[in-house]
Amino acid sequence: MSSKKGKKTMESINSRLALVMKSGKYVLGYKQTLKTLRAGTAWLIIIAKNCPPLKRSEIEYYAMLAQCGVHHYSGNNIELGTACGKYFRVGCLSITNPGDSDIIMPKDEAKRE
């Protein structure tokens, strides 16, 4: 029963991520994600399950300083790349503008305004 719920939430995040890829702005990759966090333009960070622990902790630390949300994607970097509609691996990504997607929670939007 819990696997069904996990699958449904993964499908939900995948569909929202696909909408961000079409209508929003984002950057893929570790270095670009850190740049958006330092600049303060990141709204949400998505990290793959198999991202190295040192990189993961550094991204989480920068996100805490930037008061930005972090989502730990339940799939590996290959599955995250596929969810983004890319043919390569994506370890982490930063959403700078969600576009038409509701991937960012309403409380986060109120905090940013």
N, C-alpha and C positions, 0 to 999 in steps of 0.2 A: 504494500500500500504506500509506503514512503517512497519507493522508486517511481511510482506513478506521479506523485506530487513533484518529485525532483525533475522528472521528464517534462512535466507541464511548465514548471518555472523556467527550465532551460529553453523550451520552445518560446516562451514569452519573452525572455531576454533576447533570443535570436531574432524574433520578429521586430522587436523594438530597435535592435542594433541594425537590422536591415533598413529600417526607416531612417535612422540617423545617417547611414551611408548614402541614402538617396537625397535627403533634404537638409541635412545638417553639416556641420564642419567638425573635423576630427584630425588627429595625427596618429600615425602608427609608429611603434617602436619605442625603445627605452630612452634614447637620447632626446628625441623630440618630446616625449612625455615629460621628462625632467625640465625641458625648456619652458613648456607651457605652465608647469607648476611654479617655476621660479618667476615667470612673468605674471602669474595670477590669472591667466585666462582659462584655465581648466575648470570644468564643471563636474566631471565625473571621470574616474580612472577605472579601467577594467584590466585586470591582471589574470593571465592564464594560470591554471593549476600547477604547471610544471616550470614556472618562472623560477630562476635560481633564488634561494633564500636571501642572499645579500642584496640583490637587486630589488626583490620584493620589499624588504625592510626599508631600504632607502627611499623607494617610491612612497611607501606608507608614511614615512617620516615627513617627507616634503608635502604630502597631501594633508597631514595633520597641521603643518605650519600654514598651508594655504587655505585651510578650512574647506577642503574639497572632499567629496565622497569617493570611496573606494569600493569597487565590487570585485569579489574573487570569482572569476568565471569557473564553472565546475568542470569544463573540458580542458584538454591540453592546448598547446599553442597551434597545433595543426587545425583542431576544431574551431578555435577562435578565429583563425585566418579564413576558414571556410564560412563561418557565420558572418564575417565582414564582406564576403563576396570576393575574396582574393584567392589567388592560387599559390600563395606562399604562407609561411608560418608567421604568426603575430603573437609576440610574448606579452605585450601590453599596449594599450591605446588610451588616448586622452580625448574626451569629447569636449570641444570648445563651444559648440553651439548645437543644441539638440534638434533644431529644426521643427518638424511637425511631430516628432516622437515625444512620448511622455515617459521617457526612460529616466528622467530626473524627477525626483519626488517634489511635490508642491512646496514642502517646507524648505527645501534647498533653494528653490526659486525665490521665495520670499526673503531668504537670508541674503541673496545676491543683489536684490534690487536696492 
